[in-house]
Amino acid sequence: MSRVAEGLAEVEARIVAACRAAGRERDEVTLVAVSKRHSSSTIREAHALGHRAFGENYAQELAEKADALRALEGLDWHFIGHLQRNKARLAVGAHATVETLDSVRIVEALDKRAARDGVSLDVFVQVDVAGEAQKAGCTPQELGPVIAAARAAEALTLCGLMTIPPLGRAPEESRPHFRRLRELATEHGLTQLSMGMSADLEVAIEEGSTLVRVGTAIFGPRPS
Ligand SMILES: *Cc1c(COP(=O)(O)O)cnc(C)c1O
């Protein structure tokens, strides 16, 4: 088996086991394979194995890969990096689900561009649950207006909330952040939760994740 085939099979087995342990159905959780800094040929290989959802962090890289791979059927791009307003057109061009909206301004910029291009996008609002000052994501207090703007947007469909807990800690330390994200989603009437990465996807699934974003455990270390 190739590295990618092995990685996908291993992560699939982890998700199946976590769903079973949590009394959830496997199809409640989407696996987004985070392909940032990996080549288009790696994505092609995963696609040939039947995988469809891929996550990218850099708008330019997303645009280039979406362009190079446009012939592949059913690709489902997720933009998971910080989106600058002047890069909104790149996410729109790739028809990506944008998971990282964190201000009214970026919601409005993305909506304007998508409407202009006649594209409709699924979006998530990113929340900085832990309140790390330098980190992307809106605070729980700022969430209301961002959600309202996303709901009012004509070309965007608000799916749910996304978070990245403080990195490099034990998986169990992510749990309170995941739990808080779920509470915030419930408060705001949202059902989808993008949370959980290579290190802590089991904890995320226990806490209700509907979308895990997994890079290293599938593709190995990222080329620098
Ligand atoms: C890189 C990245 C991931 C994947 O991280 P791994 O630890 O490699 O699984 C998930 N989410 C976001 C937002 C990322 O930037």
The ligand as a Tripos MOL2 file, in Angstrom:
@<TRIPOS>MOLECULE
LIG
   15    15     1     0     0
SMALL
NO_CHARGES

@<TRIPOS>ATOM
      1 C1         -2.8860   22.1450    9.0090 C.3       1 LIG1
      2 C2         -4.2510   22.1910    9.5550 C.ar      1 LIG1
      3 C3         -4.9430   21.0300    9.9190 C.ar      1 LIG1
      4 C4         -4.3290   19.6430    9.8410 C.3       1 LIG1
      5 O1         -3.4030   19.4690   10.8830 O.3       1 LIG1
      6 P1         -2.7390   18.0450   11.1660 P.3       1 LIG1
      7 O2         -2.2460   18.1630   12.5520 O.co2     1 LIG1
      8 O3         -1.6690   17.8750   10.1540 O.co2     1 LIG1
      9 O4         -3.8130   17.0160   11.0210 O.co2     1 LIG1
     10 C5         -6.2540   21.1500   10.3600 C.ar      1 LIG1
     11 N1         -6.8610   22.3540   10.4540 N.ar      1 LIG1
     12 C6         -6.2270   23.4930   10.1380 C.ar      1 LIG1
     13 C7         -6.9480   24.7920   10.2650 C.3       1 LIG1
     14 C8         -4.9050   23.4470    9.6980 C.ar      1 LIG1
     15 O5         -4.2840   24.5970    9.4080 O.3       1 LIG1
@<TRIPOS>BOND
     1     1     2 1
     2     2     3 ar
     3     2    14 ar
     4     3     4 1
     5     3    10 ar
     6     4     5 1
     7     5     6 1
     8     6     7 2
     9     6     8 1
    10     6     9 1
    11    10    11 ar
    12    11    12 ar
    13    12    13 1
    14    12    14 ar
    15    14    15 1
@<TRIPOS>SUBSTRUCTURE
     1 LIG1         1 GROUP 0 **** ****
